[in-house]
């Protein structure tokens, strides 16, 4: 009796299995589905009528024309630098320590703050900010509502006691006042 030949079925089974694995790894992977996301829309801006227009220009305070305002508007933010006019017609240039108003067009209105220097009871100068908003804008000027005062402690922080700030309207007229100030 002779030796029986080895069965070949093992080789044949592993060969098709190996070819199948090779063919699967040679195929490009299926790309994941594309999910297109769009960024959320920016919230709508809500400002008083006319305030969406460019508010750049010269202004003066309706009750005290000696106070002038130089406005710069980039479409989103209006900055008003406060300057003081002199009797001879000249104006004081704004500096880093001068009063300024910054308003932003937002979903909550044309809001921001008036920045100024306040003083503690002992006379220490402190930066202070008063909430401010534009309540009207037209060709003749701006009407702003701002706190007229604030209380600060000796460490230049808002005081924890005292009366609540009262907001008052301030009218700024566009242009330069008559020479009579």
FENBELJO-V68443 format. One line per field, one symbol per residue. phi: phi as a letter, one per 30 degrees, with the letter a starting at -180 (. if undefined). A space follows every 50 residues. Layout:
# FENBELJO-V68443
phi: ???
This chain:
# FENBELJO-V68443
phi: .cdddddcddddddddddddddddddddddddddccccdddddddbbeej ddddcdkcbbddcbddccbccbbcjcbcccccbcdcedjdbdddbdcddb bbbcdbdckcblaccbccbdedjddbdbbcebbdcabaddlbcccbddab cbcdciceddbjdddccbdbcccdjcdeedh
